[in-house]
Amino acid sequence: MMLHLRHAADQGHTKAYLRTVDSDVVVLATHFFHVLKLSELWIGFGSGKTYKDIPIHHISEILGLQRCQALPFFHAFTGCDVVSSMMGIGKKTACYAWVNFPEATTTFTAITQDPASLTLDSLLMRRLERLTVLMYSKNCAAQSVNEARKLMFTRGLKSLDSIPPTQNALFQHVKRALHTAGFVWKQSLSRIPEIPNPSDWGWKWNARTNQWVPYWTDLPDVSKACSMLLRCGCVLLLPLRVTATVIELDSIVVHCASAKEAALTMTVKCDVHATSPFLS
């Protein structure tokens, strides 16, 4: 649709109207409006009772050039047709985080213009981590997602499924968003776009289903790394022999036989005594 819109603009048309039910089109139309040099651009969005006419020219004026340039990556990063969204984080929540972290605007633009600048330890990645932390908690002072995960979980502020992703998982997510915004959408006005191999940008080929699927993380599965964090239907109740130097407990509930061995070496520390084993 963007390519047809550019053709119309090149032919001297100054006003245009698009019809769509896809929010990606609204985002790209807002992004490219300044490039197309149209005087008016309207989008008929939705269907039935939810149909509305959206004045893209007015939205572009309100957002300004910088935020219009940053919009595609923001849209991909927070979830679109191709890239997944973060669990429990909607567009409105993400927008509030963007407003409270203005450095994100230049970060979105810079990373889209130069995708190769993205590395795990780059300034751009650190800023995206901080934005992600704010999306999950506006009051969290942590600069990295790993630090925020630790603070939110250990202090009982969030459950495991309500904390930010790990740094490694976020990095793969950013690469998928960048593949979409920095290569596919960026070349929407080109007749012959050059799209890099998705395997370099957070995707892997699934030969069984014959399609590209997200490459979530390089980290090992949590079931192998920390079985004590998992819950299941089988419950084993282990009696404990507690020494005088540890807090008194009668028993501990352990899930799965695989966690039994870990329970045998578990320790607890009180305010006045040193750490001692539960079982001897």
C-alpha positions in Angstrom: 0.0 0.0 0.0 2.9 2.4 0.8 4.4 1.8 -2.7 1.1 2.6 -4.4 0.8 5.7 -2.2 4.3 6.8 -3.2 3.4 6.3 -6.9 0.3 8.5 -6.5 2.4 11.2 -4.8 5.0 11.0 -7.6 2.2 11.6 -10.1 1.4 14.9 -8.5 -1.5 13.9 -6.2 -1.5 15.9 -2.9 -4.4 14.2 -1.2 -4.9 10.5 -0.6 -7.2 8.0 1.1 -6.4 4.5 2.2 -8.8 1.8 3.5 -7.5 -0.8 5.9 -8.2 -2.8 9.1 -4.4 -3.2 9.8 -2.8 -1.0 12.4 0.6 -1.6 10.7 -0.7 0.5 7.8 -1.6 3.4 10.1 1.8 3.3 11.7 3.6 3.3 8.3 1.4 6.0 6.8 2.3 8.2 9.8 5.9 7.4 9.5 6.2 8.1 5.7 3.8 11.1 5.6 6.6 13.6 5.7 8.5 11.8 3.0 5.5 11.6 0.6 5.0 15.4 0.9 1.2 15.1 0.7 -1.1 17.8 2.0 -3.7 15.4 3.4 -3.7 11.7 4.0 -6.8 9.9 5.4 -7.2 6.3 6.4 -10.6 4.6 6.7 -9.8 2.2 9.5 -11.9 -0.7 10.9 -15.3 -2.0 9.9 -18.9 -1.9 11.1 -19.5 0.1 14.3 -15.7 0.5 14.9 -15.1 2.2 11.5 -13.4 5.6 11.7 -11.6 8.1 9.4 -8.1 8.8 10.7 -6.4 12.1 9.6 -2.8 11.0 9.3 -1.7 14.5 8.4 -3.0 15.8 11.7 -1.4 12.9 13.7 1.9 13.5 12.1 1.8 17.2 12.9 1.1 16.5 16.6 3.8 13.8 16.9 6.4 15.7 15.1 9.1 14.5 12.7 11.3 12.7 15.3 8.6 10.6 16.9 7.1 9.8 13.4 10.5 8.5 12.4 10.7 6.4 15.7 7.2 5.0 15.4 7.8 1.9 13.3 10.3 0.4 15.7 8.2 1.3 18.7 5.2 -0.5 17.1 7.3 -3.6 16.3 9.0 -3.6 19.7 5.7 -3.5 21.6 4.0 -6.1 19.3 2.7 -6.2 15.8 1.4 -8.8 13.3 4.9 -10.4 13.0 6.6 -9.6 16.3 5.2 -10.9 19.6 4.3 -8.5 22.4 5.6 -8.7 26.0 3.2 -10.5 28.3 0.8 -8.1 30.1 2.2 -5.0 28.4 -0.2 -3.2 26.0 0.4 -0.3 23.7 -1.0 2.3 26.2 1.4 1.1 28.9 4.3 1.2 26.5 3.3 4.7 25.4 3.4 6.0 28.9 6.9 4.5 29.4 8.0 6.1 26.1 6.7 9.5 27.3 8.6 9.1 30.7 11.8 8.1 28.9 12.4 10.5 26.1 15.8 9.0 25.3 13.8 6.2 23.7 12.9 8.4 20.7 16.5 8.9 19.5 17.2 5.2 20.3 14.4 4.0 18.1 15.5 6.2 15.2 19.2 5.4 15.6 18.7 1.6 15.7 16.4 1.7 12.7 18.8 3.7 10.6 21.8 1.5 11.6 20.7 -2.0 12.6 24.3 -3.2 12.8 24.9 -0.9 15.7 22.8 -3.2 17.9 24.9 -5.4 20.2 24.2 -6.9 23.6 26.4 -4.4 25.4 25.7 -1.3 23.3 24.2 1.9 24.6 21.2 1.4 22.5 20.5 -2.0 24.1 21.0 -0.5 27.6 18.4 2.2 26.8 15.9 -0.4 25.5 16.5 -2.4 28.7 15.6 0.7 30.8 12.5 1.3 28.7 11.4 -2.3 29.2 11.9 -1.9 33.0 9.7 1.2 33.0 7.0 -0.7 31.0 6.8 -3.2 33.8 7.2 -0.8 36.7 7.3 3.0 36.5 8.9 3.2 40.0 11.7 0.6 39.5 15.1 2.3 39.5 16.9 -0.7 37.9 18.8 0.1 34.7 18.9 -3.5 33.4 16.2 -6.1 33.0 18.1 -8.7 34.9 18.4 -6.4 37.9 14.8 -5.5 37.7 13.8 -9.2 37.5 15.7 -9.9 40.7 14.2 -6.9 42.5 10.6 -7.5 41.5 10.6 -11.2 42.2 12.7 -11.3 45.5 10.7 -8.5 47.0 7.4 -10.1 46.2 6.3 -7.3 43.9 5.7 -9.5 40.8 5.1 -13.1 40.0 7.5 -15.0 37.7 5.2 -14.4 34.7 4.8 -10.7 35.4 8.5 -9.6 35.4 10.5 -8.4 32.5 12.2 -10.9 30.1 15.9 -11.8 30.7 18.5 -9.7 28.9 19.2 -12.5 26.5 15.5 -13.0 25.6 15.0 -9.3 25.2 18.0 -9.1 22.9 16.4 -11.7 20.6 13.1 -9.8 20.8 14.8 -6.6 19.8 16.5 -8.3 16.8 13.1 -9.5 15.6 11.6 -6.1 16.0 14.5 -4.6 14.1 14.3 -7.0 11.3 10.7 -5.9 10.8 11.1 -2.2 11.3 14.7 -1.7 10.1 14.5 -3.8 7.0 11.0 -4.8 5.9 9.0 -1.7 6.8 11.9 0.7 6.2 11.9 -0.4 2.5 8.1 -0.1 2.1 8.6 2.5 -0.6 11.1 0.4 -2.6 10.1 -1.7 -5.5 12.8 -4.3 -4.8 13.6 -4.4 -1.1 16.6 -6.2 0.2 15.7 -8.3 3.2 18.4 -10.1 5.2 18.2 -13.7 6.4 15.8 -13.9 9.4 18.1 -16.4 11.1 20.5 -13.5 11.8 17.7 -11.5 13.4 16.0 -13.6 16.1 14.3 -16.3 14.0 15.0 -19.9 13.3 13.7 -22.2 10.6 11.5 -25.1 11.7 11.8 -27.9 9.2 8.9 -29.8 10.7 6.3 -27.0 10.2 8.2 -25.5 7.3 8.1 -22.0 8.6 10.2 -19.4 10.6 9.6 -19.4 14.3 11.1 -17.1 17.0 14.4 -18.0 18.5 13.6 -17.1 22.1 16.9 -17.2 23.9 20.4 -18.7 24.2 19.8 -19.5 27.9 19.0 -23.1 29.0 15.5 -24.1 29.8 14.4 -23.2 33.3 13.2 -26.7 34.0 16.8 -27.8 33.6 18.4 -24.8 35.3 16.2 -24.5 38.3 13.6 -27.2 38.9 12.6 -25.8 42.3 10.8 -22.9 40.6 8.4 -25.2 38.8 5.0 -26.5 40.1 3.4 -29.7 39.2 0.7 -32.1 40.4 3.0 -34.5 42.3 3.8 -33.5 45.8 6.4 -35.1 48.1 6.4 -34.1 51.8 9.9 -34.5 53.3 10.4 -34.5 57.1 13.3 -32.4 58.3 15.8 -32.7 61.1 16.5 -29.2 62.1 19.6 -28.2 64.1 19.6 -25.6 66.9 21.2 -23.0 64.6 18.5 -22.8 62.1 14.9 -21.6 62.1 12.5 -24.4 63.3 10.5 -26.0 60.5 8.5 -29.3 60.6 8.5 -30.1 57.0 9.0 -28.8 53.5 6.9 -29.4 50.4 9.0 -30.5 47.4 7.6 -30.9 43.9 8.9 -33.8 41.8 11.5 -36.4 42.6 14.0 -34.3 40.5 13.8 -31.6 43.2 14.4 -34.0 46.1 18.1 -34.0 45.8 18.2 -30.1 45.8 16.1 -30.1 48.9 18.6 -32.3 50.8 21.2 -29.5 50.5 18.9 -26.5 51.1 19.9 -24.0 53.8 18.3 -21.2 55.6 19.7 -18.3 57.5 18.2 -16.3 60.3 19.3 -12.9 61.7 21.5 -14.3 64.5 22.7 -17.7 63.3 25.0 -18.9 60.5 23.6 -20.9 57.6 23.3 -24.6 58.3 22.0 -27.6 56.3 18.4 -28.7 56.9 19.3 -32.4 56.7 22.4 -34.3 57.7 
